[in-house]
Amino acid sequence: MSKKMLPVQMFAPGAIKENAIVLGERLVKQWKIPTDRPLQLAFGSFRQEITVVAAAKSSGLRISEPQARRMGLFSRPVLRATYSSTSRTLRLGPLISVLISRDHPDQPDKPFGSISMFCRELVNACRKQGAYVYFFTPDHIQEGSNSIHGWVYDDGWRQTPMPIADVVNNRLTTRKMENKPSVQHFMKEVKSRHGAHVFNERFLDKNEVFEMLKTDASLAKFMPESHLLTGLTVFKKMCQQYPVVFLKPVRGSLGKGIIRIARQPDGTYHTLATSSGGARRQIYPNLTKLFAGISGKMKTTRYQIQQGLNLIDHGKRPIDFRALVQKNGQGTWSVTSIVARIAGGNHFVSNLARGGTLSTVKDAVSRCMLPAEVKNSAYAKLHRASLDVAKGIDNYIPAHFGELGIDLAMDASGKIWMLEVNSKPSKNDNTPLNEQKIRPSVKRLLEYCCYLSGF
């Protein structure tokens, strides 16, 4: 099936009827598009019977203003077009929608809070690449409706009814929102009724990821020993086996709620817990007392207990790595970026939300006391591990993911470890934003949407 990028213009209906579109004569001949009988125009879930008028000197597509409004089109977009002669359908797109947590209609400059710049960047990328994007929240979902009141950018943000998109990127930031019955129903409905593709459709559970991936010998080598903390037995076993262990909330993010437990030479145990003001320190005389001290937290939070690692560090500040792995225009995983994260001075986790700083892999590794061959092979080993883990998630976790944030670490011997996989990687976290420049991560997101939708 042929594809072409077409600039779209609007006209006021008059001599040419409202349900007619104007296409260049050359394209009409090339694609053998009939002008003597109706055909179907498709844009996301939008369908309309139209007639085609061939114009001698036109290279784009002209569409009536009322028709454009029904499709949610504003300004003069550039869209990709395909024509199927068997179904006599002219398809425009891809139409992409991004499901976000909240909007602030009273703040027209930043209606989506901290991701407003990312949303603008995606709009700009779509204009350059021939795609159309809108943004919506769970509050915009109406059961059984064929349209969504979404946000589009047209010299400023505006809300307008939009068709269901070809591709939906789930960027909800809380499990509570994602698990709303209306959201779950919507995601099932758009796939079954409209054939839409939904990716990053759910959060990952830390324990599920470790349990599934460690069944594969090629991935088990990256896994520190980890168990769901079910009671005193597993707690004692891990604390006696390893000098340092970590308790991580199974459904936590941004380094919240992590507890580091270190066994001391005198048999006491020191704990450090992440908190907004830094790390909170406590001392327990023995394991039984320590377990009693944290068992209150276990009533409300499920924890994973994980082997502590002897990570490379810079000035006693541990270093780990965040790889952004995305599916590309061929639908295969590729590494978009890997950054080193150095823990803040009064924290033991490296998240930016906890005062960590970013650095290149090369720069971070060069500051560590490591053999030259370990330093030289660091990036390649991290790159390989990131791809292996992403493929493992696809193979063992029953959900559709298009991008993953994979947290990796390196120990003093140069061995790579996997710490965590995040299915909602932050859009403010990897590189500084630049209004003129579209980041590789945004380009790749768009390429994957085009691949999914057949454009």
Number of C-alpha atoms within 10 A of each C-alpha: 9 10 14 15 19 18 15 21 19 20 17 12 15 8 6 14 14 18 17 18 20 23 23 18 16 15 16 17 11 9 15 12 22 16 13 9 10 16 19 18 20 18 22 24 19 19 15 16 12 19 20 22 19 20 17 10 10 14 17 18 20 22 21 20 17 16 18 18 14 14 21 22 21 17 12 13 18 22 25 22 20 19 20 15 14 6 9 15 20 19 21 24 24 27 26 24 27 22 22 18 18 15 18 11 14 8 11 12 13 17 19 21 13 11 15 15 19 19 22 18 21 23 20 20 21 23 16 12 17 23 25 27 26 26 23 22 22 17 13 14 18 14 13 11 10 15 21 23 20 23 23 25 18 13 8 9 16 15 16 19 18 28 23 23 29 25 25 25 22 23 22 21 17 14 12 8 16 21 13 12 9 15 19 14 14 18 18 14 15 21 15 11 11 16 17 22 20 26 20 21 21 20 21 20 16 23 21 13 17 23 16 16 21 18 11 12 9 13 19 18 14 20 19 16 15 20 19 21 21 13 11 13 9 14 20 13 10 21 21 13 10 16 16 21 24 23 24 24 23 18 17 15 17 13 19 18 16 22 24 21 23 19 19 13 8 7 11 14 21 18 19 19 19 20 15 11 9 16 20 14 13 13 15 17 13 13 18 12 13 19 16 12 12 12 14 10 12 14 8 8 15 18 24 20 25 23 19 20 18 13 20 24 20 16 10 12 20 22 29 27 25 29 24 24 25 24 23 23 18 11 15 12 20 17 20 18 17 23 22 25 25 28 24 20 17 15 24 25 26 25 22 17 14 23 17 21 15 21 15 15 20 15 12 21 23 15 13 15 12 16 12 10 9 16 19 14 12 17 17 10 15 25 17 12 21 27 20 15 22 24 14 18 20 14 12 15 14 8 15 14 22 23 27 25 22 23 22 23 24 24 16 16 12 18 15 20 22 23 19 19 24 19 20 21 20 15 18 12 14 19 12 9 15 11 12 8 10 16 19 11 20 19 18 20 19 24 19 22 29 25 15 19 18 13 24
